[in-house]
Amino acid sequence: MDSFEMFARTDRVAEGWYWAMPSRELRKGQVKPLNLMGKELAVYRGEDGKVVALDAYCPHMGAHLAEGKVEGCEVRCFFHNWKFDASGQCTEVPAMPKPPRVKNESWPVEEKYGLIWIYTAKEVRQPVPYELELGEGEVDASLGNTFVKNCHPNVVLINAIDIQHFHTVHHIPNVFQFETSQPHPNAIHFSNLAKAPPTSWVYRFINRFYEKAITYVLTYWNGSTGTVRVGPDFLHFYIMFALRQGPGGTTQGQTVLLTQKRKGLLWRLVTPLLLWATQQVGNYFAAGDTKVFQTIKFALKTPVKADHAIVEFARAVERLTPVEWGVGTLPGSPPAESLPLRLVQGGGTP
């Protein structure tokens, strides 16, 4: 299985939602540059509070729109002061009674879990990633660590379903047996079916907190964002690892801590403690694996029976829809060629 069209390829981007930046880092009236998996964007928050993501370069002479300024709910290019609305349409050019009919591409944006998410296609066909037990509604969330790994996001996500490494790296007994399902066309779900082996009093004690199998449930979206659910039956912890491709085939990641949204003064006091505890669980997941992420040269050449979940994940990624986005090309695409120069009608004097 060493030849893939999508899986672990640095020249492919799958259609879907990808984290852009924390919401708190973009204030009203602020515009910022963003390189999202090789695509240059200008991301701004209008005075109405809504976030807009436009292709970065002005269609006039190519100035970066993030060098400009936000006016109301639009952004004005600093170079020749052309102004663009949230759809990317040019709405004003100084000294021209009617602006030219040009526009920059505008990309779908959502804010959830304290993050800004951007969709890699014009038409949204998928939900923002979510933890299945919590659902798509409101949750309480807190941002954890950001991180960079020296490998592809697909490879980072393999780690949490690699049964063998739990025993060899984390010294956990063989307690995981995954059942896979597909809750959404762009998602794959892994659910543990096994209990801890009754070989010691510690494992027998642990099993008392689980009616059935030990809770270890994962859902991977777009092959790039994963949710993890762990914990005894009376208290589940939820962690999201939002990933995207970075420069040079790296992974740029943001940990998100999630919990059920509850009402009342008591829960307002307890929720921060739950999210803190969730952070400790997330830290445990990250511990011990940094070394392999920095040195691995991934190739799934000789899978064995214990790699069943990894093989299913690779197959799921192969079914995802590729898009032309930054570093991502379509299978069989020819090299990009320069476009011919075309003058805009009514362009006025230079």
C-alpha positions as CSV (number, residue, x, y, z in Angstrom):
1,M,0.0,0.0,0.0
2,D,2.8,2.4,-0.8
3,S,1.0,4.2,-3.7
4,F,-1.8,6.6,-2.9
5,E,-3.7,9.4,-4.8
6,M,-4.5,11.3,-1.5
7,F,-3.2,9.7,1.6
8,A,-0.1,11.4,3.2
9,R,0.6,13.3,-0.1
10,T,1.9,16.8,0.3
11,D,0.5,17.8,-3.2
12,R,-3.1,17.0,-2.2
13,V,-5.7,19.0,-0.2
14,A,-9.1,17.5,0.6
15,E,-12.3,19.5,0.5
16,G,-13.4,20.5,3.9
17,W,-13.0,22.8,6.9
18,Y,-9.5,23.7,8.2
19,W,-8.6,25.8,11.2
20,A,-7.2,29.2,10.3
21,M,-6.4,31.1,13.6
22,P,-7.9,31.6,17.0
23,S,-10.9,33.9,16.9
24,R,-9.4,36.2,19.6
25,E,-6.5,37.0,17.3
26,L,-8.7,38.9,14.8
27,R,-10.4,42.0,16.2
28,K,-13.1,44.0,14.6
29,G,-11.7,46.2,11.9
30,Q,-8.5,44.1,11.6
31,V,-7.2,42.4,8.5
32,K,-4.4,39.8,8.6
33,P,-2.5,37.8,6.0
34,L,-2.8,34.0,6.2
35,N,-1.0,31.2,4.3
36,L,-3.4,28.3,4.5
37,M,-1.8,25.2,3.1
38,G,-0.1,27.2,0.4
39,K,-2.9,29.6,-0.5
40,E,-2.4,33.2,0.4
41,L,-5.5,34.8,1.9
42,A,-6.5,38.2,3.5
43,V,-8.7,37.5,6.5
44,Y,-10.6,40.3,8.1
45,R,-13.3,41.0,10.6
46,G,-15.8,43.6,9.6
47,E,-17.6,46.0,12.0
48,D,-20.5,43.6,12.0
49,G,-18.2,41.0,13.7
50,K,-18.3,38.6,10.7
51,V,-15.0,37.2,9.4
52,V,-14.3,37.2,5.7
53,A,-11.6,35.3,3.8
54,L,-10.5,36.6,0.4
55,D,-7.8,35.6,-2.0
56,A,-5.0,37.8,-0.9
57,Y,-3.9,39.7,-4.0
58,C,-5.7,42.7,-5.5
59,P,-6.9,41.9,-9.0
60,H,-5.6,45.3,-10.1
61,M,-1.8,45.0,-9.7
62,G,-1.4,42.2,-7.1
63,A,-0.9,44.2,-3.9
64,H,-1.7,42.1,-0.8
65,L,-5.0,43.1,0.6
66,A,-3.8,42.5,4.2
67,E,-1.7,45.6,3.8
68,G,-4.9,47.6,3.5
69,K,-7.5,48.5,6.0
70,V,-11.1,47.5,6.9
71,E,-13.8,50.1,6.3
72,G,-17.1,49.0,7.7
73,C,-17.6,45.5,6.4
74,E,-15.3,45.9,3.4
75,V,-11.5,46.0,2.9
76,R,-9.6,48.7,1.0
77,C,-6.3,47.9,-0.8
78,F,-3.5,50.2,0.3
79,F,-1.9,50.6,-3.1
80,H,-4.6,52.2,-5.3
81,N,-7.4,52.2,-2.8
82,W,-9.7,49.7,-4.6
83,K,-12.3,48.5,-2.1
84,F,-13.9,45.0,-1.9
85,D,-16.9,43.6,-0.1
86,A,-17.3,40.3,1.7
87,S,-18.1,38.5,-1.5
88,G,-14.8,39.8,-3.0
89,Q,-16.6,42.1,-5.4
90,C,-14.9,45.4,-6.2
91,T,-17.3,48.2,-4.9
92,E,-15.2,51.3,-5.3
93,V,-12.2,52.7,-7.2
94,P,-11.2,56.4,-6.6
95,A,-11.8,58.7,-9.5
96,M,-14.0,56.2,-11.3
97,P,-17.8,56.7,-11.2
98,K,-18.4,53.0,-11.6
99,P,-16.0,50.3,-10.4
100,P,-14.8,47.6,-12.8
101,R,-16.5,44.3,-12.7
102,V,-13.7,42.3,-11.0
103,K,-13.6,40.4,-7.8
104,N,-11.4,38.2,-5.6
105,E,-12.6,34.8,-4.6
106,S,-14.3,34.7,-1.2
107,W,-14.2,31.5,0.8
108,P,-16.7,30.2,3.3
109,V,-15.9,31.0,7.0
110,E,-17.3,29.7,10.3
111,E,-16.3,30.3,13.9
112,K,-16.5,27.5,16.3
113,Y,-14.7,26.3,19.4
114,G,-12.8,29.6,19.6
115,L,-11.3,29.1,16.1
116,I,-11.8,30.5,12.7
117,W,-12.4,27.8,10.1
118,I,-12.1,28.2,6.3
119,Y,-13.7,25.8,3.7
120,T,-11.6,24.8,0.7
121,A,-14.3,24.9,-1.9
122,K,-16.9,27.5,-2.9
123,E,-19.9,25.4,-1.9
124,V,-20.1,24.1,1.6
125,R,-21.1,20.4,1.7
126,Q,-19.8,19.4,5.1
127,P,-20.2,20.4,8.7
128,V,-17.4,21.9,10.8
129,P,-15.7,18.9,12.5
130,Y,-17.4,17.9,15.7
131,E,-17.4,15.2,18.4
132,L,-20.2,12.8,17.7
133,E,-21.4,12.4,21.3
134,L,-21.5,16.1,21.8
135,G,-23.2,16.8,18.5
136,E,-23.1,19.9,16.3
137,G,-24.7,22.2,18.8
138,E,-23.1,24.5,21.3
139,V,-20.3,23.2,23.6
140,D,-17.9,24.8,26.1
141,A,-14.5,24.9,24.6
142,S,-11.0,26.1,25.4
143,L,-7.9,26.3,23.2
144,G,-5.0,24.1,24.3
145,N,-1.5,23.9,22.8
146,T,-0.4,24.8,19.3
147,F,2.3,22.5,17.8
148,V,4.3,21.7,14.7
149,K,5.2,18.2,13.6
150,N,7.7,17.2,10.9
151,C,5.3,15.0,9.0
152,H,1.9,15.0,7.2
153,P,-1.4,15.5,9.2
154,N,-2.5,12.0,8.0
155,V,0.6,10.5,9.7
156,V,0.0,12.5,12.9
157,L,-3.6,11.1,13.1
158,I,-2.3,7.5,12.6
159,N,-0.7,7.7,16.0
160,A,-3.9,7.5,17.9
161,I,-5.1,4.4,16.1
162,D,-1.8,2.6,16.1
163,I,-2.5,-0.3,18.4
164,Q,1.1,-1.6,18.4
165,H,2.6,1.6,19.6
166,F,0.4,1.8,22.7
167,H,2.2,-1.3,23.9
168,T,5.7,-0.4,22.7
169,V,5.8,3.3,23.4
170,H,3.2,3.9,26.2
171,H,3.5,0.5,27.8
172,I,-0.3,0.0,27.7
173,P,-1.5,-3.6,27.4
174,N,-3.4,-4.7,24.3
175,V,-6.8,-3.4,25.2
176,F,-7.9,-1.9,21.9
177,Q,-10.0,-3.5,19.2
178,F,-11.4,-1.0,16.8
179,E,-14.7,-1.1,14.9
180,T,-14.9,1.4,12.1
181,S,-17.8,3.2,10.6
182,Q,-18.5,6.2,8.3
183,P,-20.8,8.8,10.0
184,H,-20.3,11.3,7.2
185,P,-18.9,11.1,3.7
186,N,-15.7,12.9,4.8
187,A,-15.3,11.3,8.2
188,I,-14.3,7.9,9.6
189,H,-15.1,6.7,13.1
190,F,-13.1,4.3,15.3
191,S,-14.7,2.8,18.4
192,N,-13.0,0.5,20.8
193,L,-14.8,-2.8,21.5
194,A,-12.4,-4.3,24.1
195,K,-12.2,-4.3,27.9
196,A,-8.9,-4.3,29.8
197,P,-7.6,-7.9,30.2
198,P,-8.4,-9.2,33.8
199,T,-4.8,-10.2,34.3
200,S,-4.2,-7.9,37.4
201,W,-6.2,-6.2,40.1
202,V,-5.5,-2.8,38.4
203,Y,-7.2,-3.8,35.2
204,R,-10.0,-5.5,37.0
205,F,-10.5,-2.3,39.0
206,I,-10.5,-0.2,35.8
207,N,-13.1,-2.4,34.2
208,R,-15.5,-1.6,37.0
209,F,-15.9,1.9,35.6
210,Y,-17.1,0.6,32.2
211,E,-20.3,-1.3,31.6
212,K,-18.9,-2.5,28.3
213,A,-15.6,-1.7,26.5
214,I,-13.1,0.9,27.7
215,T,-14.2,4.2,26.1
216,Y,-11.8,5.2,23.4
217,V,-13.6,6.7,20.4
218,L,-12.1,8.7,17.6
219,T,-13.6,10.5,14.6
220,Y,-11.3,11.8,11.8
221,W,-12.6,14.6,9.5
222,N,-11.0,15.3,6.1
223,G,-8.1,13.2,7.2
224,S,-6.8,16.3,9.0
225,T,-8.9,17.0,12.2
226,G,-9.5,14.4,14.8
227,T,-11.7,14.1,17.9
228,V,-11.0,11.8,20.8
229,R,-13.4,10.6,23.5
230,V,-12.0,8.9,26.6
231,G,-12.9,8.4,30.2
232,P,-15.2,6.3,32.5
233,D,-18.9,5.9,31.8
234,F,-19.8,8.6,34.3
235,L,-17.4,11.3,32.9
236,H,-16.2,11.6,29.3
237,F,-13.3,13.8,28.2
238,Y,-13.3,15.3,24.6
239,I,-10.3,16.5,22.7
240,M,-10.0,17.9,19.2
241,F,-6.8,18.0,17.3
242,A,-7.2,20.5,14.5
243,L,-4.5,19.9,11.9
244,R,-3.5,21.3,8.5
245,Q,-0.5,21.0,6.2
246,G,2.3,23.4,6.9
247,P,5.4,24.4,4.8
248,G,7.6,21.6,3.7
249,G,5.1,18.8,4.4
250,T,4.8,19.6,8.1
251,T,1.7,19.7,10.3
252,Q,0.5,22.8,12.1
253,G,-1.8,21.8,14.9
254,Q,-4.1,23.3,17.5
255,T,-5.5,21.3,20.4
256,V,-9.1,22.1,21.4
257,L,-10.6,21.0,24.7
258,L,-14.3,20.3,24.7
259,T,-17.0,19.6,27.2
260,Q,-20.8,19.5,27.3
261,K,-22.4,22.9,27.7
262,R,-24.3,23.0,31.0
263,K,-26.3,25.7,32.7
264,G,-26.2,27.0,36.2
265,L,-23.8,28.7,38.6
266,L,-22.3,25.4,39.8
267,W,-21.4,24.3,36.3
268,R,-19.9,27.7,35.6
269,L,-17.5,27.0,38.3
270,V,-16.9,23.3,37.4
271,T,-16.5,23.6,33.7
272,P,-13.1,25.3,33.8
273,L,-11.9,22.4,36.0
274,L,-13.3,19.9,33.5
275,L,-11.5,21.6,30.7
276,W,-8.2,21.7,32.7
277,A,-8.6,18.0,33.4
278,T,-9.2,17.5,29.7
279,Q,-5.9,19.4,29.0
280,Q,-4.0,16.9,31.1
281,V,-5.5,14.0,29.2
282,G,-4.5,15.7,26.0
283,N,-0.9,16.2,27.3
284,Y,-0.8,12.4,28.0
285,F,-1.7,11.7,24.4
286,A,1.1,13.9,23.1
287,A,3.7,12.6,25.5
288,G,6.2,10.1,24.2
289,D,5.5,10.5,20.5
290,T,7.3,13.7,19.6
291,K,10.5,12.0,18.6
292,V,8.9,9.8,15.9
293,F,7.0,12.7,14.4
294,Q,10.3,14.6,14.0
295,T,12.2,11.8,12.2
296,I,9.7,9.5,10.5
297,K,9.8,9.0,6.7
298,F,6.4,7.5,6.4
299,A,5.6,4.7,4.0
300,L,2.8,2.1,4.5
301,K,4.6,-0.7,2.7
302,T,4.2,-3.7,4.9
303,P,0.9,-3.5,7.0
304,V,0.2,-6.3,9.4
305,K,-3.0,-7.4,11.0
306,A,-2.6,-5.0,13.9
307,D,-2.6,-2.1,11.4
308,H,-6.2,-2.8,10.3
309,A,-7.4,0.6,11.6
310,I,-4.6,2.4,9.8
311,V,-5.4,0.7,6.6
312,E,-9.1,1.6,6.9
313,F,-8.1,5.2,7.6
314,A,-5.9,5.3,4.5
315,R,-8.8,4.0,2.4
316,A,-11.1,6.6,3.8
317,V,-8.7,9.4,2.9
318,E,-8.4,8.0,-0.6
319,R,-12.2,8.5,-1.0
320,L,-12.0,12.2,-0.1
321,T,-12.5,14.8,-2.8
322,P,-9.3,16.6,-3.8
323,V,-9.4,20.4,-4.5
324,E,-7.1,22.9,-6.2
325,W,-6.0,24.8,-3.2
326,G,-2.5,26.2,-2.5
327,V,-0.2,23.2,-2.5
328,G,-3.1,20.9,-3.5
329,T,-3.5,19.9,-7.1
330,L,-6.0,17.6,-8.8
331,P,-4.8,14.1,-9.9
332,G,-3.5,14.4,-13.5
333,S,-3.5,18.2,-13.5
334,P,-1.1,19.8,-16.0
335,P,1.4,22.4,-14.7
336,A,-0.1,25.9,-14.1
337,E,0.5,28.3,-17.0
338,S,0.6,32.1,-16.9
339,L,-2.7,33.8,-17.8
340,P,-2.8,36.3,-20.7
341,L,-3.0,39.9,-19.7
342,R,-6.6,41.3,-20.1
343,L,-7.4,45.0,-19.6
344,V,-10.4,45.9,-17.5
345,Q,-13.0,48.0,-19.3
346,G,-13.1,51.6,-18.0
347,G,-9.7,51.3,-16.3
348,G,-9.0,55.0,-16.5
349,T,-5.6,56.5,-16.5
350,P,-2.6,55.0,-14.6
